[in-house]
Structures are given as C-alpha cells and as structure tokens.
Amino acid sequence: MKETLLFLREFVRRPGQVGAIAPSSSYLTAEIVRQAGVRRANTIVEFGPGTGSFTREILRQKKENAFFVGIEMNPKLVEILRRNLPGANIVSESAENTPAILKNHHLNEADCIVSGLPWASFPAELQDNLLAAAIQSLRPGGRFATFAYLQGLMLPSGQRFRKKLRETFSKVHSGRIIWKNLPAAFVYRCVK
C-alpha cells in the first residue's frame, strides 16, 4: 500500500516520468523478467526501476555473478531504491546514457535490458534517443523487454512506439495480455 501511494504521488508530481498510477503486479513482473532472459544473462540493465518491482525480481532471478545496473532519473525514487535494495547498483541518470554507464563499469554491451519506462507518454525524440541507447548497448542477439498498457495501443503515441520497436529491432514479439495488472498490460520482447 505504501508503494502504491508513493507511485501515485510521484505520478501526480511527474506524470511524464512516472507514467503509472500503481506499481507493476507480480504477474507482469514475472513475465517481463522471463521474456528478457534474465536467468541466462551476464549483464543486465534496467531502464526506470521506479520503486523496484522489476528490480527485486531481477535480483532474485539473476545469476550470482551477473552484473546489474538500474538507471533511474527520479531522485526521490533513486533514494528509495538505494535504501530498500542496498545491494542493487542504482545510478541516478538518464537511460539515454546507457552506453557511457556501461563503459564506466568496464563493459561494452548488455545481454538484456528490462524497461519500466512510460513509453507512450514520451515525445518521439525521447523515444528515439532511448531506443538508440538500448540498441547501441545490447550485444547481437541481446533482448530488450518492455511493457505497454493495453489501452495505450489506441493512442497515437502507443502506435508510434510499436512501429519504432519494429523499425529498431530485428524481431519484436507481443506477449499475452496480463489482466492481473492495473491497468492490463502486455510485454514486448525485442531482439537486436
């Protein structure tokens, strides 16, 4: 309940950054982490960890020696993530800078990227910049997993984002609808 209230408050303060009124359900969390291939990955990046719904599952499922970095812009959420998940590597930065963040950790590429960003609320230029950072940061065959709300497909920005995914990645798969999420959502699994 506390996490939901925090999410709602941050959504009201920064709707373009937070983009959701509640944290992702355990059903959506399990599906996005599975679709990203976290269990097999050696290097995992998370775009927009928020309050840590996906982060906790990533940390639970990743190999012991796998590298993880969560990239969060919202300073309040960074503070909460660092306090609640002290072992997690959380950087206060824009995901647009992912290639430089990986280089700072002496890495060139990631095996997978899990994204909790509110794509449909972003302008086209920001979507382009973030997708460019993702594709530049992934190894060949690497996976990018993100989600969209079902009703977002009716919005021009949601349709634009779907088109951009297909133009950016070699393969794009839309997963099953997860009705046990507020609102209903599905996962995009994209392969470089």
N, C-alpha and C positions, 0 to 999 in steps of 0.2 A: 504494500500500500504506500509506504514511504517513497519507494522508487517511482511509482505511478504519479504521485503528487509532484515529485521533483521534475519528472518528464513534462507534465502538464505546465508547470511553472516556467520551465525553460522554453517550451513551445510557445507560450504566450509572449515571453521576452524576445525570443529569436526564432520565429517560425520558419525563416528561410534556412536556418542552420539545423534545427532540431527536426522539424518536419513530421512529427508524430505526437499523438496525444497520450500514448502509453508505450511502455517497453514491449519489445517483441515477446511473443509467447514461447514457451518451451518447445512447442511443435515447430514453429518457424525456425527457432534457434537450432534445433537438431537437424532440420532439413538443410539449412544453408551451410552448416559446418560439414555435413555429409557431402553435399554437392561440390563444395570447394576441394574436397580430398585432403582435409587437414591431417588425418591419421597417417598418410604417406608422405607428407611434406617435410622438407628440411628447413625451409624458410617461409614463414607465414607473415603476411601483412594484413592489418585490419584498418579499413577506412572508416572513421567515425564510430568509435566504440560506444559513444553515448554514456549510459550508466553501466555498461558491461555485460549485457545479456549474452551477446555473441562471445565476448571475451572470455567469460567464465567457461563456456563450453569448449572454446578453442583450447584454453589452458588445460582443461580436463582431458581432451582427446589427443592433443599433440604428443609426438614422441618426446621422451625426456630431454634429448639433446637438440631438439629442433629450436631454431631461432624464431622469436615472435616479437613484432613491434606493432603497437596500436597507435594510430595517428588521429588525434582529436584537436579541433580548433577551439572549442568552447572551454574557457579557462575554469569555469565552475565544475564542468564535467571532468576535466583533467584532474582537478584537485580530488574529487570524489573517487575517481578510478584509482588514483595513486594511494589513497587512504584505504579503500576497500580491497584492492588487489595489489598488495605491496610487492609481490614477486613479479608483477607484469611490467614489461617495458613499454611505457606510455610516453609519447612525445607530444608536446604542445606545438602543433604545426599544421599547415595545410597539406592535405594528401596530394596536392599538385606538386609537392616537393619530394615525393616518394623516391625517385632515383637518387637524389642527394642524401636522403635519410639512410638509404641502404648503403651508399658509399661511405657515410660516416661510421657505419658498423662493419666496414671492410667486406661488403657484399656487393655483387653486381646485379643479381636478379633474385626474384622470389618464385617459389613453386606455386603459391596460391595467394590470392587476395580475397578477403571477405569484406564486403562493403555493407554498412548500415546507413549509408548516406541517403538523404531525401531527394533523389534524382529529379523527380517530377517538379519539385519546387525551385530547381536551379535554372538560371538562364542558359541559353545554348552555349555561350562561350565558356562558362564554367564547366558544363558537362563535357565539352570538347577537351578542355585542359585536364580534367580529372581522368578521362578515358585515355588521353595521350600518356599521362603519367603511369597509368595502370599497364598499358601495352608495352611501354618502354621498360617497365620494371619486371615484367614476367619473363621467365625463360620460355623458349619454344615449347609448346605443349602445356604450358602453365595454365592454371584455371583462375578465372575471375568469377566470383559468385556474389550476386546482389539480389535484392528482392524488390518487388513492386506491389502496391496495393491494387486489388482488383479494379476498383473504381477509377484508378489512375489511368487505366488503358483508354478510358473515354475522353481524357483530357489531351489537348494538342501536345502538351509538354511530355506526357507519358508515351504518346505515339512517336514523338520525335526521338525520345530516348531509346525506345525499342529499335527504331531504324538505325540510330547511331551505333548501337551494340552490333547489329548485323553488318554494318559497314566497317567496324573496327576489328572484330574477331573472326577467326576462320569458321568457328562453329558456335551457334547460340541455341540453347535448349531452354524452353519454358517448362518448369515443373508443374506438378499438380497444385490445385488450389488448396491452401491451408485455411480452412474455415474457422479453426480454433485459434484465431488471431484477431486482434482488434485494430483496424479492420482486416477483413480477409485479404490474404496475400499469396504470392507465388514466388518461386526462386528462379532467377535466370542463371544458368551455368554456361559460361563462355570460355572458349579455349583459344589461346593465342596460336 
